[in-house]
Amino acid sequence: MLMSEEEKAEEAERARSARKEREAEERRQRIEGSPQGQARLAFERDLDWFEIRMNVRGSDRSNAGRSTQSVTLIEKEGWRLVCVNHVYVPSSFMIIPRNSDNRFSLKGEIVGVYMFRRDASKRLAT
């Protein structure tokens, strides 16, 4: 069955609308999965405290500077950084036997644990 020009236009519009909805949902999920998105959700849930753990640096020295940027974005969501602590989380350990002594290799990452207190005065209009 052949479609009229009007039906073709309606079908194209439905496809565009579905694609836009899908893209908006993917963007929402990406934002909610980010530190900033998690902070926004916590603020909207009216929580007084927000804690997040972020890799500061892994064995490959990745993530350099990302935690500073994330803290800035979280504070723009209405939070004030109160406390931060860093812990080393080992991921592998290997003993290398030698003649009279043993050497070892330890790999892991440094994780920052950030505690924020709600501060609505810091929240930017969204």
N, CA, C and O atoms as CSV, one atom per row, in Angstrom:
chain,resi,resn,atom,element,x,y,z
A,1,MET,N,N,0.840,-1.182,0.000
A,1,MET,CA,C,0.000,0.000,0.000
A,1,MET,C,C,0.889,1.250,0.000
A,1,MET,O,O,1.823,1.356,0.795
A,2,LEU,N,N,0.598,2.161,-0.868
A,2,LEU,CA,C,1.369,3.390,-0.976
A,2,LEU,C,C,0.899,4.405,0.051
A,2,LEU,O,O,-0.292,4.528,0.337
A,3,MET,N,N,1.874,5.132,0.600
A,3,MET,CA,C,1.561,6.162,1.587
A,3,MET,C,C,1.450,7.507,0.894
A,3,MET,O,O,2.198,7.804,-0.038
A,4,SER,N,N,0.506,8.320,1.360
A,4,SER,CA,C,0.385,9.664,0.817
A,4,SER,C,C,1.513,10.528,1.370
A,4,SER,O,O,2.195,10.137,2.318
A,5,GLU,N,N,1.700,11.672,0.790
A,5,GLU,CA,C,2.732,12.604,1.256
A,5,GLU,C,C,2.468,13.014,2.706
A,5,GLU,O,O,3.398,13.168,3.498
A,6,GLU,N,N,1.212,13.183,3.034
A,6,GLU,CA,C,0.850,13.564,4.405
A,6,GLU,C,C,1.195,12.445,5.384
A,6,GLU,O,O,1.709,12.710,6.471
A,7,GLU,N,N,0.920,11.212,5.011
A,7,GLU,CA,C,1.245,10.075,5.870
A,7,GLU,C,C,2.756,9.922,6.027
A,7,GLU,O,O,3.250,9.605,7.109
A,8,LYS,N,N,3.479,10.150,4.937
A,8,LYS,CA,C,4.947,10.089,4.998
A,8,LYS,C,C,5.487,11.159,5.947
A,8,LYS,O,O,6.398,10.896,6.732
A,9,ALA,N,N,4.929,12.351,5.873
A,9,ALA,CA,C,5.366,13.444,6.746
A,9,ALA,C,C,5.061,13.113,8.208
A,9,ALA,O,O,5.879,13.372,9.091
A,10,GLU,N,N,3.872,12.536,8.462
A,10,GLU,CA,C,3.517,12.151,9.828
A,10,GLU,C,C,4.455,11.065,10.351
A,10,GLU,O,O,4.885,11.114,11.503
A,11,GLU,N,N,4.765,10.105,9.519
A,11,GLU,CA,C,5.684,9.018,9.902
A,11,GLU,C,C,7.074,9.571,10.205
A,11,GLU,O,O,7.708,9.167,11.180
A,12,ALA,N,N,7.547,10.496,9.366
A,12,ALA,CA,C,8.859,11.107,9.590
A,12,ALA,C,C,8.857,11.902,10.895
A,12,ALA,O,O,9.835,11.876,11.642
A,13,GLU,N,N,7.762,12.607,11.166
A,13,GLU,CA,C,7.663,13.386,12.406
A,13,GLU,C,C,7.655,12.470,13.630
A,13,GLU,O,O,8.296,12.781,14.634
A,14,ARG,N,N,6.946,11.355,13.560
A,14,ARG,CA,C,6.940,10.387,14.669
A,14,ARG,C,C,8.343,9.824,14.911
A,14,ARG,O,O,8.761,9.657,16.057
A,15,ALA,N,N,9.060,9.535,13.831
A,15,ALA,CA,C,10.419,9.006,13.959
A,15,ALA,C,C,11.335,10.049,14.596
A,15,ALA,O,O,12.142,9.715,15.464
A,16,ARG,N,N,11.217,11.320,14.169
A,16,ARG,CA,C,12.028,12.403,14.767
A,16,ARG,C,C,11.713,12.566,16.242
A,16,ARG,O,O,12.613,12.724,17.068
A,17,SER,N,N,10.429,12.525,16.565
A,17,SER,CA,C,10.004,12.680,17.958
A,17,SER,C,C,10.531,11.535,18.822
A,17,SER,O,O,11.009,11.763,19.933
A,18,ALA,N,N,10.445,10.307,18.314
A,18,ALA,CA,C,10.945,9.146,19.060
A,18,ALA,C,C,12.451,9.252,19.257
A,18,ALA,O,O,12.955,8.922,20.330
A,19,ARG,N,N,13.182,9.709,18.234
A,19,ARG,CA,C,14.635,9.858,18.341
A,19,ARG,C,C,14.986,10.925,19.383
A,19,ARG,O,O,15.909,10.737,20.175
A,20,LYS,N,N,14.254,12.043,19.383
A,20,LYS,CA,C,14.509,13.104,20.366
A,20,LYS,C,C,14.240,12.610,21.787
A,20,LYS,O,O,15.004,12.910,22.705
A,21,GLU,N,N,13.164,11.860,21.967
A,21,GLU,CA,C,12.856,11.309,23.294
A,21,GLU,C,C,13.942,10.346,23.749
A,21,GLU,O,O,14.351,10.367,24.910
A,22,ARG,N,N,14.409,9.505,22.838
A,22,ARG,CA,C,15.469,8.547,23.161
A,22,ARG,C,C,16.759,9.276,23.531
A,22,ARG,O,O,17.424,8.907,24.499
A,23,GLU,N,N,17.113,10.302,22.771
A,23,GLU,CA,C,18.317,11.083,23.065
A,23,GLU,C,C,18.196,11.803,24.405
A,23,GLU,O,O,19.161,11.871,25.165
A,24,ALA,N,N,17.004,12.344,24.695
A,24,ALA,CA,C,16.789,13.036,25.977
A,24,ALA,C,C,16.924,12.053,27.140
A,24,ALA,O,O,17.508,12.392,28.169
A,25,GLU,N,N,16.394,10.847,26.988
A,25,GLU,CA,C,16.491,9.831,28.037
A,25,GLU,C,C,17.949,9.405,28.244
A,25,GLU,O,O,18.389,9.236,29.381
A,26,GLU,N,N,18.690,9.233,27.159
A,26,GLU,CA,C,20.112,8.872,27.271
A,26,GLU,C,C,20.891,9.981,27.965
A,26,GLU,O,O,21.755,9.702,28.796
A,27,ARG,N,N,20.595,11.230,27.636
A,27,ARG,CA,C,21.266,12.377,28.259
A,27,ARG,C,C,20.933,12.431,29.757
A,27,ARG,O,O,21.815,12.675,30.580
A,28,ARG,N,N,19.648,12.201,30.111
A,28,ARG,CA,C,19.240,12.199,31.512
A,28,ARG,C,C,19.965,11.117,32.299
A,28,ARG,O,O,20.429,11.363,33.412
A,29,GLN,N,N,20.065,9.916,31.726
A,29,GLN,CA,C,20.758,8.819,32.407
A,29,GLN,C,C,22.244,9.124,32.566
A,29,GLN,O,O,22.836,8.795,33.594
A,30,ARG,N,N,22.851,9.750,31.555
A,30,ARG,CA,C,24.267,10.109,31.638
A,30,ARG,C,C,24.488,11.139,32.738
A,30,ARG,O,O,25.445,11.040,33.505
A,31,ILE,N,N,23.605,12.126,32.814
A,31,ILE,CA,C,23.731,13.174,33.840
A,31,ILE,C,C,23.525,12.591,35.226
A,31,ILE,O,O,24.292,12.886,36.143
A,32,GLU,N,N,22.485,11.755,35.393
A,32,GLU,CA,C,22.209,11.172,36.709
A,32,GLU,C,C,23.338,10.244,37.159
A,32,GLU,O,O,23.530,10.060,38.361
A,33,GLY,N,N,24.070,9.670,36.247
A,33,GLY,CA,C,25.186,8.798,36.593
A,33,GLY,C,C,26.456,9.561,36.939
A,33,GLY,O,O,27.407,8.983,37.464
A,34,SER,N,N,26.474,10.849,36.649
A,34,SER,CA,C,27.659,11.669,36.927
A,34,SER,C,C,27.614,12.167,38.369
A,34,SER,O,O,26.546,12.171,38.982
A,35,PRO,N,N,28.753,12.587,38.921
A,35,PRO,CA,C,28.747,13.166,40.271
A,35,PRO,C,C,27.785,14.353,40.389
A,35,PRO,O,O,27.081,14.486,41.389
A,36,GLN,N,N,27.757,15.202,39.381
A,36,GLN,CA,C,26.858,16.354,39.409
A,36,GLN,C,C,25.400,15.902,39.407
A,36,GLN,O,O,24.576,16.456,40.134
A,37,GLY,N,N,25.084,14.912,38.603
A,37,GLY,CA,C,23.717,14.407,38.544
A,37,GLY,C,C,23.290,13.764,39.847
A,37,GLY,O,O,22.149,13.930,40.278
A,38,GLN,N,N,24.200,13.027,40.481
A,38,GLN,CA,C,23.886,12.413,41.773
A,38,GLN,C,C,23.638,13.482,42.827
A,38,GLN,O,O,22.751,13.343,43.670
A,39,ALA,N,N,24.438,14.564,42.773
A,39,ALA,CA,C,24.260,15.674,43.719
A,39,ALA,C,C,22.912,16.347,43.490
A,39,ALA,O,O,22.222,16.698,44.448
A,40,ARG,N,N,22.538,16.527,42.240
A,40,ARG,CA,C,21.253,17.154,41.918
A,40,ARG,C,C,20.100,16.306,42.460
A,40,ARG,O,O,19.156,16.835,43.047
A,41,LEU,N,N,20.180,15.006,42.263
A,41,LEU,CA,C,19.127,14.118,42.767
A,41,LEU,C,C,19.047,14.157,44.285
A,41,LEU,O,O,17.951,14.176,44.846
A,42,ALA,N,N,20.187,14.169,44.954
A,42,ALA,CA,C,20.207,14.225,46.418
A,42,ALA,C,C,19.586,15.540,46.904
A,42,ALA,O,O,18.850,15.552,47.890
A,43,PHE,N,N,19.880,16.633,46.217
A,43,PHE,CA,C,19.312,17.934,46.582
A,43,PHE,C,C,17.801,17.912,46.396
A,43,PHE,O,O,17.059,18.390,47.254
A,44,GLU,N,N,17.343,17.360,45.277
A,44,GLU,CA,C,15.906,17.293,45.000
A,44,GLU,C,C,15.183,16.383,45.994
A,44,GLU,O,O,13.993,16.568,46.249
A,45,ARG,N,N,15.888,15.411,46.552
A,45,ARG,CA,C,15.299,14.528,47.569
A,45,ARG,C,C,15.323,15.174,48.951
A,45,ARG,O,O,14.892,14.573,49.935
A,46,ASP,N,N,15.829,16.397,49.014
A,46,ASP,CA,C,15.860,17.179,50.249
A,46,ASP,C,C,16.761,16.572,51.318
A,46,ASP,O,O,16.465,16.673,52.509
A,47,LEU,N,N,17.851,15.949,50.906
A,47,LEU,CA,C,18.810,15.382,51.860
A,47,LEU,C,C,19.675,16.491,52.439
A,47,LEU,O,O,19.930,17.497,51.777
A,48,ASP,N,N,20.124,16.309,53.670
A,48,ASP,CA,C,21.002,17.293,54.307
A,48,ASP,C,C,22.473,17.031,54.012
A,48,ASP,O,O,23.281,17.960,54.002
A,49,TRP,N,N,22.825,15.769,53.771
A,49,TRP,CA,C,24.216,15.374,53.521
A,49,TRP,C,C,24.305,14.611,52.210
A,49,TRP,O,O,23.373,13.914,51.809
A,50,PHE,N,N,25.441,14.758,51.559
A,50,PHE,CA,C,25.702,14.035,50.317
A,50,PHE,C,C,27.143,13.531,50.368
A,50,PHE,O,O,28.074,14.307,50.585
A,51,GLU,N,N,27.313,12.243,50.170
A,51,GLU,CA,C,28.651,11.631,50.148
A,51,GLU,C,C,28.877,11.015,48.779
A,51,GLU,O,O,27.987,10.393,48.200
A,52,ILE,N,N,30.078,11.200,48.283
A,52,ILE,CA,C,30.428,10.581,47.011
A,52,ILE,C,C,31.882,10.139,47.069
A,52,ILE,O,O,32.723,10.787,47.691
A,53,ARG,N,N,32.156,9.033,46.413
A,53,ARG,CA,C,33.523,8.516,46.316
A,53,ARG,C,C,33.953,8.600,44.869
A,53,ARG,O,O,33.241,8.158,43.968
A,54,MET,N,N,35.121,9.169,44.657
A,54,MET,CA,C,35.633,9.323,43.287
A,54,MET,C,C,37.079,8.870,43.239
A,54,MET,O,O,37.864,9.139,44.149
A,55,ASN,N,N,37.413,8.188,42.176
A,55,ASN,CA,C,38.809,7.816,41.968
A,55,ASN,C,C,39.599,9.088,41.732
A,55,ASN,O,O,39.288,9.871,40.834
A,56,VAL,N,N,40.621,9.285,42.544
A,56,VAL,CA,C,41.477,10.445,42.388
A,56,VAL,C,C,42.590,10.116,41.405
A,56,VAL,O,O,42.921,10.904,40.518
A,57,ARG,N,N,43.160,8.920,41.590
A,57,ARG,CA,C,44.213,8.501,40.669
A,57,ARG,C,C,44.357,6.992,40.737
A,57,ARG,O,O,44.449,6.416,41.821
A,58,GLY,N,N,44.375,6.361,39.587
A,58,GLY,CA,C,44.592,4.927,39.510
A,58,GLY,C,C,46.054,4.621,39.271
A,58,GLY,O,O,46.888,5.526,39.223
A,59,SER,N,N,46.362,3.358,39.121
A,59,SER,CA,C,47.738,2.942,38.882
A,59,SER,C,C,48.315,3.567,37.620
A,59,SER,O,O,49.521,3.794,37.521
A,60,ASP,N,N,47.437,3.842,36.656
A,60,ASP,CA,C,47.895,4.425,35.398
A,60,ASP,C,C,47.897,5.958,35.426
A,60,ASP,O,O,48.012,6.606,34.386
A,61,ARG,N,N,47.768,6.524,36.628
A,61,ARG,CA,C,47.766,7.977,36.839
A,61,ARG,C,C,46.623,8.671,36.097
A,61,ARG,O,O,46.748,9.831,35.705
A,62,SER,N,N,45.527,7.971,35.909
A,62,SER,CA,C,44.371,8.562,35.237
A,62,SER,C,C,43.570,9.399,36.217
A,62,SER,O,O,43.858,9.412,37.414
A,63,ASN,N,N,42.582,10.087,35.717
A,63,ASN,CA,C,41.652,10.914,36.487
A,63,ASN,C,C,42.276,12.171,37.075
A,63,ASN,O,O,41.671,12.804,37.940
A,64,ALA,N,N,43.453,12.546,36.635
A,64,ALA,CA,C,44.101,13.734,37.185
A,64,ALA,C,C,43.238,14.968,36.934
A,64,ALA,O,O,42.907,15.276,35.789
A,65,GLY,N,N,42.878,15.669,38.000
A,65,GLY,CA,C,42.118,16.908,37.900
A,65,GLY,C,C,40.615,16.752,37.808
A,65,GLY,O,O,39.889,17.736,37.953
A,66,ARG,N,N,40.131,15.552,37.573
A,66,ARG,CA,C,38.686,15.376,37.423
A,66,ARG,C,C,37.948,15.581,38.734
A,66,ARG,O,O,36.823,16.082,38.737
A,67,SER,N,N,38.560,15.203,39.847
A,67,SER,CA,C,37.852,15.348,41.126
A,67,SER,C,C,37.651,16.825,41.466
A,67,SER,O,O,36.616,17.185,42.028
A,68,THR,N,N,38.602,17.674,41.144
A,68,THR,CA,C,38.450,19.115,41.401
A,68,THR,C,C,37.296,19.672,40.594
A,68,THR,O,O,36.482,20.437,41.112
A,69,GLN,N,N,37.223,19.298,39.341
A,69,GLN,CA,C,36.126,19.757,38.482
A,69,GLN,C,C,34.789,19.239,39.011
A,69,GLN,O,O,33.800,19.972,39.031
A,70,SER,N,N,34.760,17.980,39.436
A,70,SER,CA,C,33.518,17.400,39.955
A,70,SER,C,C,33.060,18.106,41.223
A,70,SER,O,O,31.867,18.359,41.391
A,71,VAL,N,N,33.997,18.432,42.124
A,71,VAL,CA,C,33.640,19.140,43.362
A,71,VAL,C,C,33.017,20.495,43.021
A,71,VAL,O,O,32.021,20.887,43.629
A,72,THR,N,N,33.582,21.195,42.074
A,72,THR,CA,C,33.041,22.493,41.652
A,72,THR,C,C,31.613,22.341,41.137
A,72,THR,O,O,30.733,23.126,41.492
A,73,LEU,N,N,31.387,21.333,40.301
A,73,LEU,CA,C,30.048,21.111,39.740
A,73,LEU,C,C,29.051,20.696,40.823
A,73,LEU,O,O,27.889,21.099,40.785
A,74,ILE,N,N,29.502,19.893,41.785
A,74,ILE,CA,C,28.625,19.478,42.888
A,74,ILE,C,C,28.228,20.687,43.727
A,74,ILE,O,O,27.068,20.815,44.121
A,75,GLU,N,N,29.186,21.578,44.004
A,75,GLU,CA,C,28.864,22.769,44.796
A,75,GLU,C,C,27.864,23.661,44.064
A,75,GLU,O,O,27.048,24.324,44.705
A,76,LYS,N,N,27.912,23.687,42.755
A,76,LYS,CA,C,26.937,24.475,41.986
A,76,LYS,C,C,25.533,23.884,42.074
A,76,LYS,O,O,24.557,24.553,41.737
A,77,GLU,N,N,25.426,22.648,42.520
A,77,GLU,CA,C,24.128,21.994,42.690
A,77,GLU,C,C,23.537,22.247,44.078
A,77,GLU,O,O,22.468,21.727,44.401
A,78,GLY,N,N,24.232,23.051,44.908
A,78,GLY,CA,C,23.681,23.420,46.211
A,78,GLY,C,C,24.318,22.710,47.388
A,78,GLY,O,O,23.670,22.510,48.416
A,79,TRP,N,N,25.583,22.325,47.252
A,79,TRP,CA,C,26.287,21.614,48.320
A,79,TRP,C,C,27.574,22.353,48.671
A,79,TRP,O,O,28.177,23.013,47.824
A,80,ARG,N,N,27.984,22.232,49.933
A,80,ARG,CA,C,29.248,22.821,50.403
A,80,ARG,C,C,30.138,21.678,50.881
A,80,ARG,O,O,29.727,20.869,51.714
A,81,LEU,N,N,31.340,21.616,50.359
A,81,LEU,CA,C,32.289,20.575,50.763
A,81,LEU,C,C,32.676,20.790,52.219
A,81,LEU,O,O,33.135,21.867,52.599
A,82,VAL,N,N,32.483,19.745,53.035
A,82,VAL,CA,C,32.763,19.827,54.468
A,82,VAL,C,C,34.009,19.039,54.813
A,82,VAL,O,O,34.824,19.488,55.619
A,83,CYS,N,N,34.167,17.875,54.216
A,83,CYS,CA,C,35.264,16.994,54.590
A,83,CYS,C,C,35.651,16.135,53.393
A,83,CYS,O,O,34.805,15.728,52.597
A,84,VAL,N,N,36.933,15.874,53.286
A,84,VAL,CA,C,37.416,14.955,52.255
A,84,VAL,C,C,38.516,14.103,52.866
A,84,VAL,O,O,39.336,14.579,53.651
A,85,ASN,N,N,38.512,12.862,52.496
A,85,ASN,CA,C,39.543,11.944,52.959
A,85,ASN,C,C,39.958,11.097,51.765
A,85,ASN,O,O,39.151,10.833,50.874
A,86,HIS,N,N,41.195,10.680,51.748
A,86,HIS,CA,C,41.687,9.844,50.663
A,86,HIS,C,C,42.138,8.503,51.222
A,86,HIS,O,O,42.792,8.434,52.263
A,87,VAL,N,N,41.784,7.457,50.525
A,87,VAL,CA,C,42.185,6.116,50.935
A,87,VAL,C,C,42.804,5.407,49.740
A,87,VAL,O,O,42.425,5.636,48.591
A,88,TYR,N,N,43.754,4.550,50.037
A,88,TYR,CA,C,44.374,3.742,48.992
A,88,TYR,C,C,43.646,2.410,48.950
A,88,TYR,O,O,43.540,1.725,49.967
A,89,VAL,N,N,43.150,2.045,47.793
A,89,VAL,CA,C,42.420,0.795,47.621
A,89,VAL,C,C,43.257,-0.116,46.720
A,89,VAL,O,O,43.334,0.091,45.509
A,90,PRO,N,N,43.889,-1.140,47.337
A,90,PRO,CA,C,44.724,-2.027,46.519
A,90,PRO,C,C,43.868,-2.887,45.595
A,90,PRO,O,O,42.770,-3.314,45.952
A,91,SER,N,N,44.397,-3.127,44.406
A,91,SER,CA,C,43.677,-3.978,43.465
A,91,SER,C,C,44.438,-5.267,43.177
A,91,SER,O,O,43.838,-6.273,42.799
A,92,SER,N,N,45.758,-5.240,43.354
A,92,SER,CA,C,46.534,-6.477,43.166
A,92,SER,C,C,47.805,-6.407,44.009
A,92,SER,O,O,48.339,-5.334,44.291
A,93,PHE,N,N,48.261,-7.577,44.395
A,93,PHE,CA,C,49.456,-7.699,45.222
A,93,PHE,C,C,50.217,-8.917,44.723
A,93,PHE,O,O,49.634,-9.987,44.547
A,94,MET,N,N,51.514,-8.760,44.496
A,94,MET,CA,C,52.302,-9.876,43.995
A,94,MET,C,C,53.644,-9.921,44.730
A,94,MET,O,O,54.345,-8.914,44.825
A,95,ILE,N,N,53.985,-11.091,45.243
A,95,ILE,CA,C,55.286,-11.288,45.893
A,95,ILE,C,C,56.247,-11.830,44.848
A,95,ILE,O,O,55.939,-12.778,44.126
A,96,ILE,N,N,57.409,-11.210,44.784
A,96,ILE,CA,C,58.437,-11.628,43.834
A,96,ILE,C,C,59.583,-12.228,44.651
A,96,ILE,O,O,60.339,-11.487,45.279
A,97,PRO,N,N,59.727,-13.566,44.653
A,97,PRO,CA,C,60.779,-14.189,45.462
A,97,PRO,C,C,62.175,-13.846,44.919
A,97,PRO,O,O,62.411,-13.862,43.711
A,98,ARG,N,N,63.074,-13.542,45.830
A,98,ARG,CA,C,64.484,-13.274,45.503
A,98,ARG,C,C,65.343,-14.209,46.345
A,98,ARG,O,O,64.814,-14.996,47.130
A,99,ASN,N,N,66.648,-14.131,46.191
A,99,ASN,CA,C,67.551,-15.025,46.928
A,99,ASN,C,C,67.321,-14.967,48.435
A,99,ASN,O,O,66.858,-15.944,49.024
A,100,SER,N,N,67.629,-13.863,49.054
A,100,SER,CA,C,67.536,-13.786,50.510
A,100,SER,C,C,66.355,-12.946,50.993
A,100,SER,O,O,66.033,-12.950,52.181
A,101,ASP,N,N,65.719,-12.235,50.086
A,101,ASP,CA,C,64.575,-11.415,50.506
A,101,ASP,C,C,63.471,-11.500,49.448
A,101,ASP,O,O,63.697,-11.932,48.318
A,102,ASN,N,N,62.330,-11.094,49.833
A,102,ASN,CA,C,61.203,-11.069,48.910
A,102,ASN,C,C,60.849,-9.624,48.596
A,102,ASN,O,O,60.877,-8.757,49.470
A,103,ARG,N,N,60.528,-9.388,47.373
A,103,ARG,CA,C,60.048,-8.077,46.964
A,103,ARG,C,C,58.574,-8.225,46.611
A,103,ARG,O,O,58.091,-9.326,46.342
A,104,PHE,N,N,57.887,-7.127,46.616
A,104,PHE,CA,C,56.472,-7.219,46.281
A,104,PHE,C,C,56.063,-6.066,45.376
A,104,PHE,O,O,56.716,-5.024,45.314
A,105,SER,N,N,54.991,-6.287,44.700
A,105,SER,CA,C,54.417,-5.284,43.818
A,105,SER,C,C,52.965,-5.079,44.247
A,105,SER,O,O,52.201,-6.035,44.378
A,106,LEU,N,N,52.604,-3.829,44.459
A,106,LEU,CA,C,51.266,-3.492,44.908
A,106,LEU,C,C,50.675,-2.472,43.931
A,106,LEU,O,O,51.294,-1.445,43.650
A,107,LYS,N,N,49.485,-2.757,43.420
A,107,LYS,CA,C,48.806,-1.827,42.514
A,107,LYS,C,C,47.446,-1.503,43.098
A,107,LYS,O,O,46.829,-2.326,43.776
A,108,GLY,N,N,46.993,-0.304,42.829
A,108,GLY,CA,C,45.691,0.103,43.323
A,108,GLY,C,C,45.361,1.503,42.873
A,108,GLY,O,O,45.940,2.022,41.919
A,109,GLU,N,N,44.430,2.102,43.565
A,109,GLU,CA,C,44.016,3.449,43.215
A,109,GLU,C,C,43.753,4.254,44.473
A,109,GLU,O,O,43.477,3.701,45.538
A,110,ILE,N,N,43.842,5.548,44.335
A,110,ILE,CA,C,43.536,6.455,45.435
A,110,ILE,C,C,42.101,6.933,45.229
A,110,ILE,O,O,41.755,7.463,44.173
A,111,VAL,N,N,41.281,6.740,46.244
A,111,VAL,CA,C,39.870,7.114,46.181
A,111,VAL,C,C,39.628,8.244,47.161
A,111,VAL,O,O,40.035,8.174,48.320
A,112,GLY,N,N,38.969,9.274,46.692
A,112,GLY,CA,C,38.578,10.383,47.551
A,112,GLY,C,C,37.163,10.170,48.044
A,112,GLY,O,O,36.266,9.849,47.264
A,113,VAL,N,N,36.963,10.348,49.339
A,113,VAL,CA,C,35.627,10.269,49.933
A,113,VAL,C,C,35.257,11.700,50.321
A,113,VAL,O,O,35.882,12.296,51.198
A,114,TYR,N,N,34.242,12.239,49.662
A,114,TYR,CA,C,33.861,13.639,49.822
A,114,TYR,C,C,32.515,13.727,50.529
A,114,TYR,O,O,31.552,13.071,50.132
A,115,MET,N,N,32.453,14.541,51.578
A,115,MET,CA,C,31.212,14.781,52.312
A,115,MET,C,C,30.790,16.230,52.087
A,115,MET,O,O,31.569,17.161,52.289
A,116,PHE,N,N,29.556,16.393,51.669
A,116,PHE,CA,C,29.000,17.716,51.407
A,116,PHE,C,C,27.796,17.952,52.312
A,116,PHE,O,O,27.066,17.021,52.653
A,117,ARG,N,N,27.604,19.202,52.692
A,117,ARG,CA,C,26.423,19.612,53.469
A,117,ARG,C,C,25.566,20.483,52.562
A,117,ARG,O,O,26.073,21.287,51.780
A,118,ARG,N,N,24.288,20.307,52.683
A,118,ARG,CA,C,23.345,21.076,51.866
A,118,ARG,C,C,23.557,22.579,52.126
A,118,ARG,O,O,23.667,23.000,53.278
A,119,ASP,N,N,23.612,23.364,51.076
A,119,ASP,CA,C,23.778,24.812,51.174
A,119,ASP,C,C,23.059,25.438,49.979
A,119,ASP,O,O,23.668,25.688,48.939
A,120,ALA,N,N,21.786,25.683,50.135
A,120,ALA,CA,C,20.953,26.162,49.027
A,120,ALA,C,C,21.451,27.493,48.468
A,120,ALA,O,O,21.157,27.821,47.318
A,121,SER,N,N,22.201,28.265,49.259
A,121,SER,CA,C,22.692,29.555,48.774
A,121,SER,C,C,23.722,29.385,47.658
A,121,SER,O,O,23.969,30.321,46.898
A,122,LYS,N,N,24.325,28.197,47.553
A,122,LYS,CA,C,25.318,27.943,46.519
A,122,LYS,C,C,24.700,27.426,45.224
A,122,LYS,O,O,25.372,27.352,44.196
A,123,ARG,N,N,23.426,27.072,45.277
A,123,ARG,CA,C,22.783,26.446,44.112
A,123,ARG,C,C,22.552,27.467,43.016
A,123,ARG,O,O,21.979,28.532,43.245
A,124,LEU,N,N,23.008,27.122,41.817
A,124,LEU,CA,C,22.773,27.963,40.659
A,124,LEU,C,C,21.398,27.635,40.102
A,124,LEU,O,O,20.926,26.506,40.236
A,125,ALA,N,N,20.768,28.592,39.491
A,125,ALA,CA,C,19.452,28.354,38.885
A,125,ALA,C,C,19.611,27.334,37.762
A,125,ALA,O,O,20.482,27.463,36.902
A,126,THR,N,N,18.746,26.312,37.790
A,126,THR,CA,C,18.815,25.280,36.746
A,126,THR,C,C,17.646,25.356,35.813
A,126,THR,O,O,17.549,24.561,34.879
